[in-house]
């Protein structure tokens, strides 16, 4: 794919996300989640090697299939291949969804409705929000938006730019497995080790590029100071 075709394809995926938002029904990740749970049930053991095997079986075949189908469609018709790639990217990013989750928090805070703001932020963070004051509600929402700006948008674009649809699928599935298995609990301490570490590796460079982008588009010096102090 040429640089021009890549740019148009990425723009197409972003426009689809802006127009349609996250699919409300039958999102492919729902089916992937079911498959991942089945794999976990079948392969789980308190061993890292089992987690590595489960990750490989869950992610690599689907990523390879996405790349192979893109290649085949592109050979047949670049237009069809580009449309397919844009559709895959659309399913891998969630910028509109991120805004739809964050704006109710901002609107409630601006209206001085703390209880509504707490309820809204509780839908995007895992912590207990009932005791948070307005400043902490705003901080929790901001932290979630900043992190998910990398996870749900920038990193998927980054891996799509490098590897096409296969890269976007690889990243999104890896990120999903980290959310499912990447916990330091008795069940996942070893089994989920690969999912957590691979997701860290895939996010290492995109996260830093995201932070630099935030700094470039915002209050640069303050943003860089916060990045150094708070990561």
HUFENKA-V858079 format. One record per helix or strand of 3 or more residues. SS is the DSSP state (2 for helix, 1 for strand). FROM is the first residue (numbers start at 0). TO is the last residue. If there is no record, write none. Layout:
SS:FROM:TO + SS:FROM:TO
This chain:
2:2:19 + 2:27:42 + 2:47:75 + 2:77:91 + 2:94:109 + 2:113:121 + 2:133:162 + 2:164:180 + 2:192:216 + 2:219:229
